[in-house]
Structure formats: structure tokens, C-alpha cells
């Protein structure tokens, strides 16, 4: 018996706003939309494909009444694929992200940011081909 990691769910006040933000960050598309919920992904999952092999998980944004109160215990890490880390941080700031301090200290190889609702995520080293 086995399970698959299929979705990561994010509680939020505005699922549509976060879905738009994360679609831009990750080049994902909305794959499901219901009252108070938006799911985004890089593919449209089918039960057969998921059962056959591990597939990339989707992100699900669910409306909740309360706002974020403390540092996330779980967060996303993203790696730029076609530019520098600095260029990606600039792009994400333009999409509505902010830099944030969660006590990471000055000597780090990543940049800690927050999405428009304050959920922390890290921008890691670039995966772009190096000349």
C-alpha cells in the first residue's frame, strides 16, 4: 500500500489573488475553481497518471476567515530556471512579493520572501545554464 503527494493546500483570505500570484511565479495554470477554492498546477492530474507514478503536486488555495498569524511551519522553495536569483527576486517583487526576515541571518545563499498574504517562501540558487 502506498500514497502519493498530490496537493499542497494553503489557507488564505483571497484564493483568487494567491492563485494569480503563484501562477505567475511558477508558470502554472488554474486547473480547478470552486466556491472558496482555486487549484493550480503545471498539469491537469488524472487518477490513472497519479496511480502510475509520482507526479508534480498541485497547489490548492482555500478561503479561511482568519489571517496568517505566525511564521509558516512549511514553505515553498523556488529556483529560477532562466535568470539569476537577483533577477528573479526583482521579478517577484514586481508581482507583489516582499522580502521578509524570519531570523535567517545575514550569511545565507537564499532570499526569504513572502507572497501577497504573507506566506514565506525562499528563492534559491539559479538553475539557469551558466556561461
C-alpha positions as CSV (number, residue, x, y, z in Angstrom):
1,X,0.0,0.0,0.0
2,X,1.3,3.5,-0.9
3,X,0.2,7.1,-1.1
4,X,1.1,9.9,-3.4
5,X,1.8,13.6,-2.5
6,X,-0.9,15.2,-4.7
7,X,-1.6,18.7,-3.4
8,X,-0.2,21.3,-1.0
9,X,-3.1,23.3,0.5
10,X,-2.7,26.9,1.6
11,X,-5.2,28.6,3.8
12,X,-5.8,32.2,2.7
13,X,-8.3,35.1,2.7
14,X,-8.3,35.5,-1.1
15,X,-7.7,32.3,-3.1
16,X,-8.1,34.0,-6.5
17,X,-5.4,36.6,-5.7
18,X,-2.9,34.0,-4.5
19,X,-3.7,31.7,-7.4
20,X,-2.9,34.6,-9.8
21,X,0.3,35.3,-8.0
22,X,1.6,31.7,-7.8
23,X,0.6,31.1,-11.4
24,X,2.8,33.9,-12.4
25,X,5.7,32.7,-10.2
26,X,5.6,29.1,-11.3
27,X,4.1,29.4,-14.8
28,X,1.1,27.2,-13.6
29,X,-2.5,27.4,-14.8
30,X,-5.8,27.2,-12.9
31,X,-6.9,23.6,-13.2
32,X,-10.0,23.7,-10.8
33,X,-12.0,26.5,-9.4
34,X,-14.9,26.1,-6.9
35,X,-16.5,28.3,-4.3
36,X,-13.8,29.5,-1.9
37,X,-11.1,27.3,-3.6
38,X,-8.7,27.5,-6.5
39,X,-6.3,24.8,-7.6
40,X,-3.3,25.5,-9.8
41,X,-0.8,23.2,-11.4
42,X,1.7,22.5,-14.2
43,X,-0.6,19.7,-15.5
44,X,-4.1,18.5,-15.2
45,X,-4.0,15.4,-13.0
46,X,-5.8,12.2,-13.8
47,X,-6.3,9.4,-11.3
48,X,-4.6,7.0,-13.7
49,X,-1.4,9.1,-14.1
50,X,-1.2,9.6,-10.3
51,X,-1.6,5.9,-9.6
52,X,1.0,5.0,-12.2
53,X,3.8,7.3,-10.8
54,X,4.6,10.2,-8.6
55,X,3.6,13.4,-10.4
56,X,4.2,17.1,-9.6
57,X,1.8,18.2,-6.8
58,X,-0.7,21.0,-7.3
59,X,-1.3,24.0,-5.1
60,X,-4.8,24.5,-3.6
61,X,-5.8,27.8,-2.1
62,X,-8.7,27.6,0.4
63,X,-10.5,30.6,1.8
64,X,-10.4,30.8,5.6
65,X,-11.8,33.6,7.8
66,X,-8.6,34.2,9.8
67,X,-5.4,35.8,8.6
68,X,-1.9,34.5,8.9
69,X,-0.6,34.9,12.5
70,X,2.8,33.2,12.8
71,X,5.8,32.0,10.7
72,X,4.9,29.1,8.4
73,X,6.0,25.7,9.5
74,X,6.0,24.6,5.9
75,X,7.1,26.7,2.9
76,X,7.9,26.5,-0.7
77,X,11.4,26.9,-2.2
78,X,11.7,28.1,-5.8
79,X,14.7,28.1,-8.1
80,X,14.9,30.4,-11.1
81,X,15.5,28.5,-14.3
82,X,16.3,31.2,-16.9
83,X,18.0,34.0,-15.0
84,X,19.9,34.9,-11.9
85,X,18.5,34.7,-8.4
86,X,18.7,38.5,-8.1
87,X,16.7,38.9,-11.3
88,X,14.0,36.5,-10.1
89,X,13.8,38.4,-6.7
90,X,13.2,41.6,-8.7
91,X,10.5,39.9,-10.8
92,X,8.8,38.5,-7.8
93,X,8.8,41.9,-6.0
94,X,7.1,43.3,-9.2
95,X,4.4,40.6,-8.8
96,X,3.6,41.6,-5.2
97,X,6.0,39.6,-3.1
98,X,8.0,41.2,-0.3
99,X,11.3,40.5,1.3
100,X,10.9,39.2,4.8
101,X,13.0,38.3,7.8
102,X,12.3,35.1,9.7
103,X,15.5,35.1,11.6
104,X,17.6,33.6,8.8
105,X,20.6,35.8,9.5
106,X,22.9,37.6,7.0
107,X,25.0,34.6,5.8
108,X,22.6,32.7,3.6
109,X,22.6,31.6,0.0
110,X,18.8,32.1,-0.5
111,X,16.4,35.0,-0.3
112,X,13.4,34.8,2.1
113,X,10.2,36.4,0.6
114,X,6.5,36.5,1.3
115,X,3.6,36.2,-1.0
116,X,0.8,38.8,-1.0
117,X,-0.8,37.2,2.1
118,X,2.5,37.0,4.0
119,X,3.2,33.3,3.4
120,X,7.0,32.8,3.4
121,X,8.9,31.2,0.6
122,X,12.6,31.0,-0.4
123,X,14.2,31.9,-3.7
124,X,17.2,29.5,-4.0
125,X,20.2,29.4,-6.4
126,X,19.6,29.8,-10.1
127,X,19.3,26.7,-12.2
128,X,19.9,28.7,-15.4
129,X,22.7,27.4,-17.6
130,X,26.0,29.2,-16.6
131,X,28.1,30.6,-19.4
